[in-house]
Amino acid sequence: MSLTSPYHQALTERFMQVVPHVRELGMQIVDLQTEGIHIRLPYREEWLGDVVHGLIHPGIISTLVDSGSGLAVLARLENPEPIATLDLRMDYQRPALKDLSLDCRAEAYRVTPHIVFVRAKVWQTDEDKPIALSQLAFMRSSTSKKRVV
């Protein structure tokens, strides 16, 4: 795993402790930098949405994107603060196949005082052939800023 600072190392450890579904699902942080993250979700048979055709349910893909994108937001901010997903758009490009892990790369590409914008991509064997592309918006905590009247 590539970490660029002690903050990113602490963030990784805290994220895995505080977000229970990340730990329970077995998500693995492959790379975490200010510029973005790479997170992996190893395959589990229970995630099949279509057993006959061996296709992974899209809900697990959305969970991976939301979690990874939230981590990308926290990696981009200079100090940790509460955030919440405001909008998550998933554009599915092709089905996710059984027996293969899911990889997600997410980048917080624009940070404003109130909103952080993220783009993410999910793939299995070839990053150039995405399973899904996503655009997200996260709300930053208003309690972390002074109000101007």
Short mmCIF file of the C-alpha atoms (twelve columns), coordinates in Angstrom:
data_MODEL
# 
_entry.id   MODEL 
# 
loop_
_atom_site.group_PDB 
_atom_site.id 
_atom_site.type_symbol 
_atom_site.label_atom_id 
_atom_site.label_alt_id 
_atom_site.label_comp_id 
_atom_site.label_asym_id 
_atom_site.label_seq_id 
_atom_site.Cartn_x 
_atom_site.Cartn_y 
_atom_site.Cartn_z 
_atom_site.pdbx_PDB_model_num 
ATOM 1   C CA . MET A 1   0.000   0.000   0.000   1 
ATOM 2   C CA . SER A 2   1.250   3.465   -0.866  1 
ATOM 3   C CA . LEU A 3   0.611   6.153   1.744   1 
ATOM 4   C CA . THR A 4   1.879   9.693   1.366   1 
ATOM 5   C CA . SER A 5   1.801   10.888  4.983   1 
ATOM 6   C CA . PRO A 6   1.238   9.933   8.611   1 
ATOM 7   C CA . TYR A 7   -2.258  11.455  8.204   1 
ATOM 8   C CA . HIS A 8   -3.052  8.968   5.431   1 
ATOM 9   C CA . GLN A 9   -1.724  6.059   7.512   1 
ATOM 10  C CA . ALA A 10  -3.884  7.095   10.482  1 
ATOM 11  C CA . LEU A 11  -6.853  7.662   8.175   1 
ATOM 12  C CA . THR A 12  -6.538  4.145   6.769   1 
ATOM 13  C CA . GLU A 13  -6.449  2.571   10.222  1 
ATOM 14  C CA . ARG A 14  -9.336  4.685   11.514  1 
ATOM 15  C CA . PHE A 15  -11.474 4.079   8.409   1 
ATOM 16  C CA . MET A 16  -11.161 0.310   8.801   1 
ATOM 17  C CA . GLN A 17  -12.087 0.558   12.509  1 
ATOM 18  C CA . VAL A 18  -14.938 3.062   12.363  1 
ATOM 19  C CA . VAL A 19  -16.788 1.942   9.221   1 
ATOM 20  C CA . PRO A 20  -17.987 -1.545  10.191  1 
ATOM 21  C CA . HIS A 21  -19.307 -2.627  6.787   1 
ATOM 22  C CA . VAL A 22  -15.928 -1.912  5.173   1 
ATOM 23  C CA . ARG A 23  -14.291 -4.349  7.552   1 
ATOM 24  C CA . GLU A 24  -17.122 -6.910  7.377   1 
ATOM 25  C CA . LEU A 25  -17.124 -6.933  3.575   1 
ATOM 26  C CA . GLY A 26  -13.358 -7.394  3.534   1 
ATOM 27  C CA . MET A 27  -12.489 -4.251  1.575   1 
ATOM 28  C CA . GLN A 28  -8.759  -3.765  1.157   1 
ATOM 29  C CA . ILE A 29  -7.092  -0.391  0.686   1 
ATOM 30  C CA . VAL A 30  -4.537  -0.896  -2.089  1 
ATOM 31  C CA . ASP A 31  -3.390  2.721   -2.432  1 
ATOM 32  C CA . LEU A 32  -4.310  5.925   -0.614  1 
ATOM 33  C CA . GLN A 33  -2.929  9.329   -1.559  1 
ATOM 34  C CA . THR A 34  -4.189  12.892  -1.545  1 
ATOM 35  C CA . GLU A 35  -4.867  12.540  -5.287  1 
ATOM 36  C CA . GLY A 36  -7.134  9.514   -4.837  1 
ATOM 37  C CA . ILE A 37  -7.578  5.986   -3.589  1 
ATOM 38  C CA . HIS A 38  -7.628  2.418   -4.915  1 
ATOM 39  C CA . ILE A 39  -9.720  -0.018  -2.896  1 
ATOM 40  C CA . ARG A 40  -10.378 -3.717  -3.614  1 
ATOM 41  C CA . LEU A 41  -13.256 -5.994  -2.701  1 
ATOM 42  C CA . PRO A 42  -12.428 -9.706  -2.978  1 
ATOM 43  C CA . TYR A 43  -15.165 -11.881 -4.499  1 
ATOM 44  C CA . ARG A 44  -17.721 -13.697 -2.326  1 
ATOM 45  C CA . GLU A 45  -20.365 -16.047 -3.679  1 
ATOM 46  C CA . GLU A 46  -23.059 -14.416 -1.515  1 
ATOM 47  C CA . TRP A 47  -22.810 -11.281 -3.696  1 
ATOM 48  C CA . LEU A 48  -24.253 -13.017 -6.735  1 
ATOM 49  C CA . GLY A 49  -27.450 -11.338 -7.874  1 
ATOM 50  C CA . ASP A 50  -27.895 -13.689 -10.825 1 
ATOM 51  C CA . VAL A 51  -26.729 -17.165 -9.859  1 
ATOM 52  C CA . VAL A 52  -27.678 -18.693 -13.213 1 
ATOM 53  C CA . HIS A 53  -25.435 -16.335 -15.185 1 
ATOM 54  C CA . GLY A 54  -22.842 -15.746 -12.447 1 
ATOM 55  C CA . LEU A 55  -23.333 -11.982 -12.171 1 
ATOM 56  C CA . ILE A 56  -22.577 -9.884  -9.085  1 
ATOM 57  C CA . HIS A 57  -25.442 -7.803  -7.682  1 
ATOM 58  C CA . PRO A 58  -25.065 -4.075  -8.460  1 
ATOM 59  C CA . GLY A 59  -25.730 -3.164  -4.813  1 
ATOM 60  C CA . ILE A 60  -22.318 -4.420  -3.718  1 
ATOM 61  C CA . ILE A 61  -20.728 -2.322  -6.472  1 
ATOM 62  C CA . SER A 62  -22.544 0.785   -5.216  1 
ATOM 63  C CA . THR A 63  -21.373 0.031   -1.679  1 
ATOM 64  C CA . LEU A 64  -17.766 -0.227  -2.865  1 
ATOM 65  C CA . VAL A 65  -18.042 3.072   -4.772  1 
ATOM 66  C CA . ASP A 66  -19.681 4.958   -1.894  1 
ATOM 67  C CA . SER A 67  -17.160 3.705   0.667   1 
ATOM 68  C CA . GLY A 68  -14.139 4.239   -1.561  1 
ATOM 69  C CA . SER A 69  -15.303 7.692   -2.608  1 
ATOM 70  C CA . GLY A 70  -15.859 8.725   1.004   1 
ATOM 71  C CA . LEU A 71  -12.315 7.641   1.764   1 
ATOM 72  C CA . ALA A 72  -11.075 9.654   -1.240  1 
ATOM 73  C CA . VAL A 73  -12.801 12.744  0.182   1 
ATOM 74  C CA . LEU A 74  -11.176 12.268  3.584   1 
ATOM 75  C CA . ALA A 75  -7.782  11.694  1.956   1 
ATOM 76  C CA . ARG A 76  -8.125  14.971  0.052   1 
ATOM 77  C CA . LEU A 77  -9.122  17.096  3.065   1 
ATOM 78  C CA . GLU A 78  -6.368  18.482  5.252   1 
ATOM 79  C CA . ASN A 79  -8.184  17.557  8.464   1 
ATOM 80  C CA . PRO A 80  -10.773 14.843  9.058   1 
ATOM 81  C CA . GLU A 81  -14.366 16.026  9.345   1 
ATOM 82  C CA . PRO A 82  -17.822 14.461  9.141   1 
ATOM 83  C CA . ILE A 83  -19.076 13.986  5.576   1 
ATOM 84  C CA . ALA A 84  -22.264 12.592  4.063   1 
ATOM 85  C CA . THR A 85  -23.117 11.312  0.596   1 
ATOM 86  C CA . LEU A 86  -25.476 13.783  -1.086  1 
ATOM 87  C CA . ASP A 87  -25.609 12.273  -4.562  1 
ATOM 88  C CA . LEU A 88  -24.360 9.056   -6.111  1 
ATOM 89  C CA . ARG A 89  -24.829 8.388   -9.810  1 
ATOM 90  C CA . MET A 90  -23.857 4.960   -11.119 1 
ATOM 91  C CA . ASP A 91  -23.446 4.326   -14.835 1 
ATOM 92  C CA . TYR A 92  -23.132 0.566   -15.267 1 
ATOM 93  C CA . GLN A 93  -21.091 -0.318  -18.341 1 
ATOM 94  C CA . ARG A 94  -21.109 -4.134  -18.190 1 
ATOM 95  C CA . PRO A 95  -21.986 -6.859  -15.693 1 
ATOM 96  C CA . ALA A 96  -19.565 -7.846  -12.939 1 
ATOM 97  C CA . LEU A 97  -18.639 -11.523 -13.201 1 
ATOM 98  C CA . LYS A 98  -18.270 -14.102 -10.438 1 
ATOM 99  C CA . ASP A 99  -14.906 -15.325 -9.147  1 
ATOM 100 C CA . LEU A 100 -13.202 -11.952 -9.738  1 
ATOM 101 C CA . SER A 101 -12.470 -9.193  -7.238  1 
ATOM 102 C CA . LEU A 102 -13.845 -5.690  -7.752  1 
ATOM 103 C CA . ASP A 103 -11.417 -2.766  -7.830  1 
ATOM 104 C CA . CYS A 104 -12.390 0.876   -7.378  1 
ATOM 105 C CA . ARG A 105 -10.367 4.005   -8.004  1 
ATOM 106 C CA . ALA A 106 -11.871 7.256   -6.693  1 
ATOM 107 C CA . GLU A 107 -10.659 10.846  -6.927  1 
ATOM 108 C CA . ALA A 108 -11.994 13.903  -5.110  1 
ATOM 109 C CA . TYR A 109 -11.462 16.290  -8.000  1 
ATOM 110 C CA . ARG A 110 -13.127 19.455  -6.641  1 
ATOM 111 C CA . VAL A 111 -13.354 20.666  -3.049  1 
ATOM 112 C CA . THR A 112 -15.533 23.613  -2.046  1 
ATOM 113 C CA . PRO A 113 -16.295 24.896  1.463   1 
ATOM 114 C CA . HIS A 114 -19.529 22.854  1.556   1 
ATOM 115 C CA . ILE A 115 -19.365 20.139  -1.137  1 
ATOM 116 C CA . VAL A 116 -16.707 17.725  -2.422  1 
ATOM 117 C CA . PHE A 117 -17.107 16.229  -5.904  1 
ATOM 118 C CA . VAL A 118 -15.776 12.750  -6.667  1 
ATOM 119 C CA . ARG A 119 -15.473 10.538  -9.729  1 
ATOM 120 C CA . ALA A 120 -14.974 6.805   -9.419  1 
ATOM 121 C CA . LYS A 121 -14.440 3.776   -11.605 1 
ATOM 122 C CA . VAL A 122 -14.954 0.062   -10.873 1 
ATOM 123 C CA . TRP A 123 -13.328 -2.738  -12.851 1 
ATOM 124 C CA . GLN A 124 -12.394 -6.383  -12.517 1 
ATOM 125 C CA . THR A 125 -9.459  -7.531  -14.659 1 
ATOM 126 C CA . ASP A 126 -8.820  -4.499  -16.869 1 
ATOM 127 C CA . GLU A 127 -9.062  -0.922  -15.621 1 
ATOM 128 C CA . ASP A 128 -9.659  0.216   -19.205 1 
ATOM 129 C CA . LYS A 129 -12.853 -1.898  -19.317 1 
ATOM 130 C CA . PRO A 130 -14.880 -0.532  -16.392 1 
ATOM 131 C CA . ILE A 131 -17.846 -2.285  -14.832 1 
ATOM 132 C CA . ALA A 132 -19.213 1.077   -13.681 1 
ATOM 133 C CA . LEU A 133 -18.417 4.778   -13.721 1 
ATOM 134 C CA . SER A 134 -19.704 7.049   -10.995 1 
ATOM 135 C CA . GLN A 135 -20.068 10.713  -10.049 1 
ATOM 136 C CA . LEU A 136 -20.656 11.615  -6.410  1 
ATOM 137 C CA . ALA A 137 -21.149 14.668  -4.237  1 
ATOM 138 C CA . PHE A 138 -20.398 14.709  -0.513  1 
ATOM 139 C CA . MET A 139 -21.540 17.317  1.993   1 
ATOM 140 C CA . ARG A 140 -18.914 18.632  4.364   1 
ATOM 141 C CA . SER A 141 -19.864 19.152  7.996   1 
ATOM 142 C CA . SER A 142 -21.165 22.629  8.699   1 
ATOM 143 C CA . THR A 143 -20.046 22.275  12.324  1 
ATOM 144 C CA . SER A 144 -16.414 22.409  11.245  1 
ATOM 145 C CA . LYS A 145 -16.713 25.929  9.843   1 
ATOM 146 C CA . LYS A 146 -17.462 29.288  11.389  1 
ATOM 147 C CA . ARG A 147 -20.718 30.816  10.234  1 
ATOM 148 C CA . VAL A 148 -20.545 34.202  8.610   1 
ATOM 149 C CA . VAL A 149 -23.666 36.293  9.159   1 
# 
